[in-house]
Amino acid sequence: MDIKKTALNDLHESLGGKMVPFAGYNMPVRYSSDKEEHNQVREGVGVFDVSHMGEFLLEGPKALDLIQRVSSNDASKLVDGQAQYSCLPNQEGGIVDDLIIYRMTEEKYFLVVNASNIEKDWNWISKYNTQGVKMTNLSDDYSLFAVQGPKAVETLQKLTEVNLSEVKFYTFVEGQLAGINNVIISATGYTGAGGFELYIKNKDAETVWKKVFEAGAEFGILPIGLGARDTLRLEMGYCLYGNDITDATSPLEAGLGWVTKFTKDFINSENLAKQKEVGVTRRLVGFIMEDKGIPRGHYEIADADGNNIGEVTSGTMSPSMGVGIGLGYVKVGHHKADSEIYIQVRNKSLKARVTKLPLYKK
């Protein structure tokens, strides 16, 4: 399979980015060290090039109907300039993908999906498009930069007349930034450190990237790779598709009940409503290691007697906390905060504690 390149691929290589194949794209995993990049986002400002993500435009009088049918959250609650986290349920009780839905106007919606699922999601939504909604796949036309950290507002404010302090979490504006028109400036992110995501046409990507770095120089701005993106999202307990949520995990098991609204009919809503009534048998939990050790995906989770109660889906050493942290599914009964669980690391049973999310408390 041909590996795709983002618009700034050569720039990342020139910055010393260690490039790896990820979700079909050649992506920078790190530039310096995961720890340095992670701390820069928590304490200052850093920029991720996440242009591998997919973007679809849905337009027409029936656009909302289609979105309501395929997604679990209630998109009818959105007003212009608002964004919503949601998921696409499948017919078997699992999740096709998680995504963000942006309402541009009453009849125009911008959907942002995971890179590894672009084709799958496109085909899935198209299958239910029976009312002539105009669908455009913009994934190859857009670059996406996540400018994240407590200094993100001060950095970007130098480049735009939009009052960024008024752009609240999960809202967005289309405006001029770094001299480029129609940039989507979205108060979203995958780090828990605050900041914005910028959707820019590929032809303007390098201009915007360079201006952002000039503006953030006083804060020690750095390019950030996928390695730190993973440790940052894990400290917050944010799900990663393919690890913590998949075609075989129910949104209710994954703790996504808050984006699963039974006030409307959507794909498989009847079965999910029954599951909610009966209760799930396993739950996705966050945990912090009490014994020394680093949990990794697919490690077994046991109870104090050594009985298997689940599996780790994501794990790492937390740069902010200096301990091992992770997410995993455990049998109901072991999912409550403060429950003791044991991670099986190389034939050792290491104690961990189930912890309310986010794992990293500022």
C-alpha positions in Angstrom: 0.0 0.0 0.0 1.3 3.5 -0.9 2.0 5.6 2.1 0.4 9.0 1.8 2.2 12.2 2.7 0.8 15.3 4.3 1.4 18.8 2.7 4.2 19.5 5.1 6.0 16.1 5.0 9.3 17.6 3.7 9.1 20.3 6.4 8.8 17.7 9.1 11.8 15.8 7.7 13.8 19.0 7.6 12.9 19.7 11.3 14.4 16.3 12.2 11.0 14.6 12.7 11.3 10.8 13.0 8.8 9.7 10.4 6.8 6.5 10.8 3.8 5.0 8.9 0.6 5.7 10.8 -3.0 5.2 9.5 -1.7 5.0 5.9 0.3 8.3 6.3 4.0 9.1 6.8 3.8 10.9 10.1 6.3 12.5 12.6 6.3 10.4 15.8 8.7 12.7 17.6 11.3 15.5 16.9 13.3 15.7 20.1 11.9 13.4 22.9 8.4 12.4 23.8 8.9 13.8 27.3 10.2 17.2 26.2 7.4 17.6 23.7 4.7 16.4 26.2 5.9 18.9 28.8 6.0 21.7 26.3 2.3 21.2 25.5 1.3 20.9 29.2 3.3 24.1 30.2 3.7 26.2 27.1 2.5 25.7 23.5 3.2 23.0 20.8 1.9 22.3 17.3 0.8 18.9 16.0 0.4 18.4 12.3 -2.6 16.0 12.3 -3.4 16.5 8.6 -4.0 12.8 8.2 -7.5 13.2 9.8 -10.5 13.0 7.4 -13.0 15.8 6.6 -16.4 15.3 5.0 -18.8 18.1 4.0 -22.5 17.2 4.2 -24.9 19.7 2.6 -28.6 20.1 1.9 -32.0 20.2 3.6 -31.7 16.5 4.7 -28.0 16.8 6.0 -29.1 16.9 9.6 -31.5 13.9 9.1 -28.6 11.9 7.8 -26.3 12.9 10.7 -29.0 12.1 13.2 -29.5 8.6 11.7 -25.8 7.6 11.6 -24.5 9.3 14.8 -25.3 8.6 18.5 -25.3 12.1 19.9 -28.2 14.6 19.2 -26.9 16.9 16.5 -30.2 18.8 16.4 -29.0 20.6 19.6 -26.2 22.3 17.6 -26.3 25.9 16.6 -24.1 27.6 14.0 -20.5 27.7 15.2 -20.9 24.8 17.5 -19.1 21.4 17.5 -20.1 18.1 19.0 -18.2 14.9 19.8 -20.1 11.8 18.7 -19.8 8.3 17.4 -21.1 6.2 14.5 -22.7 3.0 16.0 -22.6 -0.1 13.9 -25.4 -2.7 13.6 -23.6 -5.2 16.0 -23.4 -2.9 19.1 -19.9 -1.6 18.4 -18.5 1.6 17.0 -17.6 2.4 13.4 -15.7 5.5 14.5 -15.7 8.5 16.8 -15.9 11.9 15.2 -16.5 15.6 15.6 -19.5 17.2 13.9 -19.3 21.0 13.1 -22.5 22.9 12.3 -21.6 25.6 9.7 -25.2 26.5 8.8 -28.6 24.8 9.2 -27.9 22.8 6.0 -24.1 22.5 6.1 -22.1 20.2 8.4 -18.4 19.5 8.5 -17.4 16.0 9.9 -13.9 15.2 11.1 -13.1 11.5 11.3 -10.1 9.3 12.1 -7.4 8.9 9.5 -7.5 5.1 9.5 -11.3 5.1 9.0 -11.7 7.7 6.2 -12.8 5.2 3.5 -14.8 3.0 6.0 -16.7 6.0 7.4 -17.4 7.5 4.0 -18.9 4.2 2.8 -20.9 3.8 6.0 -22.4 7.2 5.9 -23.0 7.0 2.1 -24.9 3.7 2.6 -27.5 5.6 4.7 -27.6 8.6 2.4 -31.0 7.8 0.9 -32.3 11.4 0.7 -29.8 13.1 -1.6 -27.5 14.8 0.8 -24.6 16.3 -1.0 -21.4 14.6 0.4 -17.9 15.9 -0.4 -14.8 14.2 0.8 -12.3 17.0 1.6 -9.7 14.8 3.3 -7.0 15.4 0.7 -7.7 19.1 0.5 -7.2 20.1 4.1 -4.4 20.4 6.5 -5.1 20.3 10.3 -2.8 21.8 12.9 -3.5 21.4 16.6 -2.0 24.3 18.5 -2.2 23.1 22.1 -1.2 24.3 25.5 -1.8 27.2 28.0 0.1 29.6 25.7 -1.9 28.7 22.6 -4.3 31.7 22.9 -1.5 34.2 23.3 0.4 32.7 20.4 -2.5 32.6 17.9 -4.0 36.0 19.1 -1.1 37.7 17.4 -2.2 36.3 14.0 -5.9 37.0 14.0 -8.5 39.7 14.8 -10.9 37.1 16.1 -11.1 37.5 19.9 -9.9 33.9 20.7 -10.8 34.3 24.4 -14.5 34.4 23.4 -14.2 31.1 21.4 -15.5 28.7 24.0 -14.6 25.0 24.2 -16.3 23.0 21.4 -17.2 26.2 19.4 -15.5 27.5 16.3 -15.2 30.5 14.0 -14.2 30.8 10.3 -12.0 33.8 10.0 -8.7 35.2 8.9 -5.5 33.9 10.5 -1.9 34.6 9.5 -3.3 36.6 6.5 -5.2 33.5 5.2 -9.0 33.8 4.8 -11.6 31.1 5.8 -9.5 29.3 8.4 -11.6 27.2 10.7 -10.4 28.0 14.2 -11.9 25.4 16.5 -11.6 25.4 20.3 -11.0 21.6 20.4 -8.1 19.3 21.0 -6.9 15.9 22.2 -4.6 17.0 25.0 -6.6 18.5 27.8 -4.1 21.4 27.8 -6.4 23.9 26.0 -5.8 25.4 22.6 -7.2 25.3 19.1 -7.3 23.2 16.0 -6.9 25.0 12.7 -8.3 23.7 9.4 -6.5 25.2 6.5 -6.4 24.5 2.7 -3.2 22.6 1.8 -1.8 25.4 -0.3 -1.8 27.7 2.7 -0.5 25.2 5.2 3.2 26.1 5.2 2.5 29.8 5.5 0.3 29.3 8.5 2.7 26.8 10.1 5.6 29.2 9.8 3.6 32.2 11.1 2.4 30.2 14.1 6.0 29.3 15.0 7.1 32.9 14.7 4.2 34.0 17.0 5.0 31.3 19.6 8.8 31.7 19.6 8.7 33.7 22.9 7.0 30.7 24.5 9.5 28.1 23.2 7.0 26.7 20.8 7.9 23.2 19.5 6.6 20.8 16.8 5.0 17.8 18.6 4.9 14.3 17.3 2.4 11.4 17.6 4.3 10.0 20.6 3.5 12.9 22.9 0.0 13.1 21.4 -0.6 9.6 22.8 0.8 10.3 26.3 -1.2 13.6 26.5 -4.5 12.0 25.5 -3.9 9.0 27.8 -3.4 11.3 30.8 -6.8 12.7 30.1 -8.4 9.3 29.5 -9.5 10.2 25.9 -10.3 7.1 23.8 -8.2 6.2 20.8 -10.1 4.4 18.0 -8.6 1.0 17.3 -7.4 0.7 20.9 -10.0 1.7 23.5 -13.0 1.8 21.1 -13.5 -0.5 18.1 -16.1 -2.3 16.0 -16.6 -4.6 19.0 -16.9 -2.1 21.9 -20.3 -0.6 22.8 -20.4 3.1 23.5 -22.0 2.3 26.8 -19.1 0.0 27.8 -16.7 2.7 26.7 -18.1 5.3 29.0 -19.6 7.2 26.0 -23.2 7.1 27.3 -23.0 10.9 27.4 -22.8 11.0 23.6 -25.5 8.3 23.2 -28.9 10.0 23.2 -32.0 7.9 23.1 -34.2 10.9 22.5 -34.0 10.0 18.8 -33.7 6.9 16.6 -30.3 6.1 15.2 -28.5 3.0 13.9 -28.9 0.2 16.5 -30.4 2.6 19.0 -33.0 0.0 20.0 -30.4 -2.6 21.0 -28.2 -0.1 22.7 -31.3 1.2 24.7 -31.9 -2.4 25.8 -28.2 -2.7 26.8 -28.5 0.4 28.9 -31.6 -1.0 30.6 -30.0 -4.4 31.4 -26.6 -3.0 32.1 -23.2 -3.8 30.6 -20.9 -6.6 31.8 -17.7 -4.7 31.3 -16.5 -1.1 31.5 -13.6 0.9 30.2 -11.7 2.4 33.2 -8.6 4.5 33.7 -6.0 3.3 36.2 -2.8 4.4 37.8 0.0 1.9 38.7 0.8 1.6 42.3 3.6 -1.0 41.7 6.5 0.0 39.4 5.8 -1.0 35.8 4.5 0.2 32.5 1.2 -1.2 31.3 0.8 -1.9 27.6 -2.1 -2.7 25.3 -3.3 -6.4 25.5 -1.8 -7.0 28.9 -4.1 -9.0 31.1 -5.9 -7.5 34.0 -6.6 -9.7 37.0 -8.2 -9.4 40.5 -6.4 -10.0 43.8 -6.9 -13.8 43.4 -5.4 -13.9 39.9 -8.7 -14.3 38.1 -8.8 -12.7 34.6 -11.1 -9.7 34.8 -10.1 -7.8 31.6 -7.5 -6.4 29.3 -5.4 -3.2 29.0 -6.3 -1.2 25.8 -3.8 1.6 26.1 -0.9 2.2 28.5 2.2 4.3 29.0 4.5 6.0 31.5 2.9 9.3 32.3 5.4 12.1 31.7 3.4 14.5 33.9 3.0 12.1 36.8 6.1 9.9 36.6 4.0 6.6 37.0 2.5 4.0 34.7 -1.1 4.8 33.6 -3.6 3.1 31.3 -7.1 2.4 30.1 -8.7 -1.0 29.9 -11.9 -3.0 30.1 -12.7 -4.7 33.3 -15.7 -6.8 34.5 -18.4 -4.7 36.1 -17.8 -4.7 39.9 -14.1 -3.9 39.4 -14.8 -0.7 37.6 -15.5 1.6 40.5 -13.0 4.3 41.4 -10.4 3.1 43.9 -10.9 -0.6 43.0 -7.7 -2.6 43.2 -6.7 -4.4 40.0 -3.5 -6.2 38.9 -1.8 -5.8 35.6 0.1 -8.9 34.4 3.5 -7.5 33.2 6.0 -10.2 32.2 4.7 -12.9 34.6 4.5 -10.4 37.4 1.2 -9.3 38.9 1.5 -5.5 39.5 -1.0 -3.6 41.6 -2.9 -0.6 40.1 -5.9 1.4 41.2 -8.9 2.3 39.1 -9.1 6.2 39.0 -11.7 8.7 37.9 -10.8 10.4 34.7 -8.8 12.5 33.9 -5.9 10.5 35.3 -3.8 13.6 35.3 -5.3 16.2 37.7 -3.9 19.7 37.0 
